[in-house]
Amino acid sequence: MLDVLGLVLDVIAQHHAQLAHVLEEAPLQLVCKVVAEVAAKRHRETTDIWKNLRRLAQTLNATRSGLWGDLS
């Protein structure tokens, strides 16, 4: 598990600008489809995926007109 976390953190660090740009600029329809696809493939609720994506967006300081706001 720690190996996977390390890999994820490395990817985020190496591709910070690209990830932030996608979170800010990708069409919302595309983001919704990706969330649904990831949830289906991982057998998770879409709300879990949205929460994780929101946390990533906040870490990358993405704002997207309030979409990535409060986690509560």
FIKE-948898 format. One record per residue: residue in three letters; y, x, z of N, C-alpha, C, O in turn. Coordinates in steps of 0.001 Angstrom, whole numbers, m for minus. Last residue first. Layout:
<pts>
+-----+---------+---------+---------+---------+---------+---------+---------+---------+---------+---------+---------+---------+
|   r |      ny |      nx |      nz |     cay |     cax |     caz |      cy |      cx |      cz |      oy |      ox |      oz |
+-----+---------+---------+---------+---------+---------+---------+---------+---------+---------+---------+---------+---------+
| Ala |       Y |       X |       Z |       Y |       X |       Z |       Y |       X |       Z |       Y |       X |       Z |
...
+-----+---------+---------+---------+---------+---------+---------+---------+---------+---------+---------+---------+---------+
</pts>
This chain:
<pts>
+-----+---------+---------+---------+---------+---------+---------+---------+---------+---------+---------+---------+---------+
|   r |      ny |      nx |      nz |     cay |     cax |     caz |      cy |      cx |      cz |      oy |      ox |      oz |
+-----+---------+---------+---------+---------+---------+---------+---------+---------+---------+---------+---------+---------+
| Ser |   19404 |  m16839 |    3212 |   18967 |  m17885 |    4147 |   18605 |  m19180 |    3467 |   18222 |  m20142 |    4133 |
| Leu |   20448 |  m14944 |    1536 |   18998 |  m15102 |    1572 |   18530 |  m16258 |    2443 |   17353 |  m16614 |    2404 |
| Asp |   23357 |  m15385 |    m485 |   22722 |  m15413 |     829 |   21213 |  m15676 |     742 |   20764 |  m16524 |     m29 |
| Gly |   23271 |  m14601 |   m3982 |   23931 |  m14642 |   m2674 |   23004 |  m14616 |   m1480 |   21995 |  m13911 |   m1470 |
| Trp |   22898 |  m14468 |   m6714 |   22092 |  m13605 |   m5846 |   22658 |  m13555 |   m4436 |   22523 |  m12534 |   m3762 |
| Leu |   24816 |  m16161 |   m7827 |   23402 |  m16484 |   m7916 |   22568 |  m15702 |   m6912 |   21627 |  m16241 |   m6329 |
| Gly |   27517 |  m15415 |   m7834 |   26973 |  m16045 |   m6645 |   25499 |  m16362 |   m6688 |   24951 |  m16800 |   m5676 |
| Ser |   27911 |  m14161 |  m10353 |   28636 |  m15377 |   m9980 |   27978 |  m16136 |   m8834 |   27894 |  m17364 |   m8866 |
| Arg |   26302 |  m11718 |  m10096 |   26063 |  m12803 |  m11051 |   26639 |  m14137 |  m10575 |   25911 |  m15117 |  m10419 |
| Thr |   25867 |   m9386 |   m8488 |   26491 |  m10598 |   m7956 |   26225 |  m11832 |   m8806 |   25945 |  m12900 |   m8260 |
| Ala |   24115 |   m6575 |   m7302 |   24320 |   m7516 |   m8408 |   24888 |   m8807 |   m7823 |   24435 |   m9266 |   m6774 |
| Asn |   23434 |   m4483 |   m5577 |   24810 |   m5000 |   m5596 |   25110 |   m5850 |   m6824 |   26233 |   m5843 |   m7328 |
| Leu |   20834 |   m3874 |   m5233 |   21492 |   m3247 |   m6379 |   22944 |   m3689 |   m6530 |   23612 |   m3316 |   m7495 |
| Thr |   20252 |   m5507 |   m3096 |   20130 |   m4058 |   m2918 |   20874 |   m3316 |   m4018 |   21471 |   m2265 |   m3780 |
| Gln |   20502 |   m7962 |   m4371 |   21455 |   m7596 |   m3325 |   21429 |   m6097 |   m3062 |   22473 |   m5487 |   m2830 |
| Ala |   18296 |   m7841 |   m6083 |   19648 |   m7960 |   m6632 |   20699 |   m7562 |   m5597 |   21678 |   m6894 |   m5930 |
| Leu |   16212 |   m7787 |   m4194 |   16415 |   m6656 |   m5097 |   17834 |   m6669 |   m5652 |   18499 |   m5634 |   m5689 |
| Arg |   16583 |  m10349 |   m3110 |   16694 |   m9169 |   m2237 |   16931 |   m7909 |   m3084 |   17755 |   m7066 |   m2728 |
| Arg |   16037 |  m11898 |   m5359 |   17367 |  m11965 |   m4739 |   17605 |  m10743 |   m3842 |   18699 |  m10179 |   m3825 |
| Leu |   13353 |  m11284 |   m5667 |   14291 |  m10912 |   m6727 |   15725 |  m10919 |   m6188 |   16526 |  m10046 |   m6525 |
| Asn |   12329 |  m12425 |   m3325 |   12204 |  m10976 |   m3558 |   13181 |  m10492 |   m4623 |   13765 |   m9416 |   m4495 |
| Lys |   12982 |  m15118 |   m3817 |   13483 |  m14447 |   m2615 |   13435 |  m12925 |   m2797 |   14391 |  m12225 |   m2461 |
| Trp |   11550 |  m15635 |   m6171 |   13019 |  m15714 |   m6170 |   13606 |  m14973 |   m4980 |   14612 |  m14277 |   m5114 |
| Ile |    8958 |  m15370 |   m5133 |    9418 |  m14447 |   m6173 |   10939 |  m14449 |   m6226 |   11557 |  m13389 |   m6316 |
| Asp |    8876 |  m17517 |   m3345 |    8658 |  m16143 |   m2861 |    9194 |  m15124 |   m3858 |    9811 |  m14132 |   m3471 |
| Thr |    9229 |  m19661 |   m5076 |   10260 |  m19393 |   m4059 |   10113 |  m17991 |   m3478 |   11110 |  m17347 |   m3153 |
| Thr |    6889 |  m19736 |   m6514 |    8087 |  m19225 |   m7178 |    9186 |  m18922 |   m6171 |    9993 |  m18019 |   m6391 |
| Glu |    4050 |  m18528 |   m4742 |    5045 |  m19574 |   m4942 |    6263 |  m18965 |   m5641 |    6621 |  m17815 |   m5387 |
| Arg |    1409 |  m16786 |   m6462 |    2427 |  m16899 |   m5409 |    3331 |  m18071 |   m5732 |    3368 |  m18546 |   m6867 |
| His |    m375 |  m15546 |   m8253 |    m789 |  m16674 |   m7408 |     116 |  m16817 |   m6184 |    m343 |  m16948 |   m5049 |
| Arg |     478 |  m13782 |  m10088 |     211 |  m13245 |   m8744 |    m244 |  m14316 |   m7755 |    m470 |  m14037 |   m6577 |
| Lys |     889 |  m15355 |  m12322 |     m43 |  m14232 |  m12412 |    m442 |  m13697 |  m11042 |   m1560 |  m13218 |  m10856 |
| Ala |    2813 |  m17189 |  m11340 |    1507 |  m17648 |  m11823 |     481 |  m16519 |  m11834 |    m659 |  m16704 |  m11407 |
| Ala |    4957 |  m15475 |  m10730 |    4359 |  m16325 |   m9694 |    2961 |  m16782 |  m10101 |    2035 |  m16761 |   m9290 |
| Val |    5513 |  m14434 |  m13272 |    5066 |  m13542 |  m12196 |    4379 |  m14350 |  m11091 |    3334 |  m13945 |  m10580 |
| Glu |    6345 |  m16812 |  m14568 |    5187 |  m16059 |  m15052 |    4636 |  m15130 |  m13969 |    3423 |  m15054 |  m13774 |
| Ala |    8620 |  m17572 |  m13107 |    7470 |  m18477 |  m13197 |    6207 |  m17732 |  m13620 |    5125 |  m17989 |  m13093 |
| Val |   10250 |  m15315 |  m13583 |    9874 |  m15690 |  m12208 |    8634 |  m16577 |  m12233 |    7699 |  m16358 |  m11463 |
| Val |   10526 |  m15523 |  m16365 |    9876 |  m14348 |  m15776 |    9404 |  m14659 |  m14361 |    8286 |  m14308 |  m13984 |
| Lys |   11943 |  m17927 |  m16564 |   10613 |  m17807 |  m17173 |    9846 |  m16632 |  m16575 |    8649 |  m16740 |  m16310 |
| Cys |   14334 |  m17219 |  m15256 |   13500 |  m18308 |  m14733 |   12078 |  m18224 |  m15278 |   11116 |  m18428 |  m14537 |
| Val |   15289 |  m15246 |  m17008 |   14976 |  m14894 |  m15623 |   14053 |  m15947 |  m15011 |   13094 |  m15603 |  m14322 |
| Leu |   15745 |  m16831 |  m19269 |   14760 |  m15756 |  m19316 |   14331 |  m15368 |  m17902 |   13143 |  m15184 |  m17637 |
| Gln |   17788 |  m18478 |  m18327 |   16557 |  m19086 |  m18799 |   15424 |  m18046 |  m18846 |   14282 |  m18352 |  m18502 |
| Leu |   19834 |  m16670 |  m17928 |   19195 |  m17266 |  m16762 |   17863 |  m17921 |  m17135 |   16922 |  m17914 |  m16342 |
| Pro |   19866 |  m13700 |  m19838 |   20028 |  m15153 |  m19798 |   19229 |  m15749 |  m18634 |   18084 |  m15366 |  m18398 |
| Ala |   21013 |  m10779 |  m18132 |   19932 |  m11482 |  m18827 |   20172 |  m12986 |  m18761 |   20632 |  m13494 |  m17739 |
| Glu |   23068 |   m9665 |  m16511 |   23348 |  m10097 |  m17876 |   22241 |  m10871 |  m18587 |   22520 |  m11562 |  m19566 |
| Glu |   22297 |   m8919 |  m13900 |   23633 |   m9459 |  m14146 |   23750 |  m10167 |  m15492 |   24458 |  m11168 |  m15601 |
| Leu |   19735 |   m7948 |  m14148 |   19984 |   m9005 |  m13170 |   21343 |   m9665 |  m13380 |   21515 |  m10844 |  m13069 |
| Val |   20217 |   m5952 |  m16070 |   19352 |   m7096 |  m16388 |   19621 |   m8250 |  m15434 |   19725 |   m9400 |  m15861 |
| His |   21848 |   m4220 |  m14530 |   22356 |   m4832 |  m15756 |   21523 |   m6062 |  m16147 |   22081 |   m7097 |  m16514 |
| Ala |   20105 |   m3413 |  m12527 |   21315 |   m4156 |  m12172 |   21874 |   m4881 |  m13390 |   22320 |   m6023 |  m13289 |
| Leu |   18244 |   m2004 |  m14098 |   17839 |   m3189 |  m13341 |   19043 |   m4051 |  m12981 |   19002 |   m5274 |  m13116 |
| Gln |   19880 |      82 |  m15072 |   19236 |    m847 |  m15997 |   18819 |   m2136 |  m15289 |   19018 |   m3231 |  m15816 |
| Ala |   20679 |    1399 |  m12708 |   21678 |     816 |  m13615 |   21063 |    m216 |  m14551 |   21654 |   m1267 |  m14796 |
| His |   18147 |    2209 |  m11579 |   19117 |    1377 |  m10855 |   20070 |     664 |  m11806 |   20244 |    m551 |  m11713 |
| His |   15944 |    3688 |  m12187 |   16417 |    2715 |  m13170 |   17414 |    1730 |  m12563 |   17507 |     575 |  m12981 |
| Gln |   15269 |    5340 |  m10088 |   15422 |    5939 |  m11413 |   16063 |    4998 |  m12423 |   16658 |    5447 |  m13403 |
| Ala |   15073 |    3528 |   m7940 |   16025 |    4639 |   m7889 |   16299 |    5212 |   m9284 |   17442 |    5530 |   m9612 |
| Ile |   13002 |    1845 |   m8820 |   14334 |    1297 |   m8526 |   15376 |    2415 |   m8551 |   16450 |    2248 |   m9130 |
| Val |   10924 |    3706 |   m8984 |   11359 |    2987 |  m10186 |   12759 |    2436 |   m9977 |   13610 |    2546 |  m10860 |
| Asp |   10716 |    4451 |   m6276 |   11042 |    5448 |   m7298 |   11570 |    4783 |   m8569 |   12548 |    5245 |   m9158 |
| Leu |    9939 |    2016 |   m5142 |   11216 |    2616 |   m4752 |   11661 |    3682 |   m5748 |   12852 |    3805 |   m6034 |
| Val |    7420 |    1750 |   m6356 |    8472 |     748 |   m6581 |    9835 |    1333 |   m6254 |   10784 |    1158 |   m7018 |
| Leu |    6095 |    3990 |   m5256 |    6271 |    3865 |   m6703 |    7398 |    2891 |   m7025 |    8240 |    3176 |   m7877 |
| Gly |    6103 |    3308 |   m2543 |    6778 |    4516 |   m3010 |    7057 |    4479 |   m4493 |    8128 |    4886 |   m4942 |
| Leu |    4494 |    1012 |   m2661 |    5884 |     910 |   m2207 |    6676 |    2127 |   m2664 |    7809 |    1987 |   m3125 |
| Val |    2091 |    2198 |   m3460 |    2742 |    1202 |   m4317 |    4208 |    1072 |   m3943 |    5071 |    1027 |   m4819 |
| Asp |    1558 |    3811 |   m1237 |    1698 |    4415 |   m2566 |    2431 |    3476 |   m3518 |    3290 |    3908 |   m4288 |
| Leu |    1254 |    1939 |     769 |    2426 |    2817 |     819 |    2653 |    3515 |    m515 |    3793 |    3786 |    m892 |
| Met |   m1193 |     824 |       0 |       0 |       0 |       0 |    1257 |     869 |       0 |    2222 |     559 |    m699 |
+-----+---------+---------+---------+---------+---------+---------+---------+---------+---------+---------+---------+---------+
</pts>
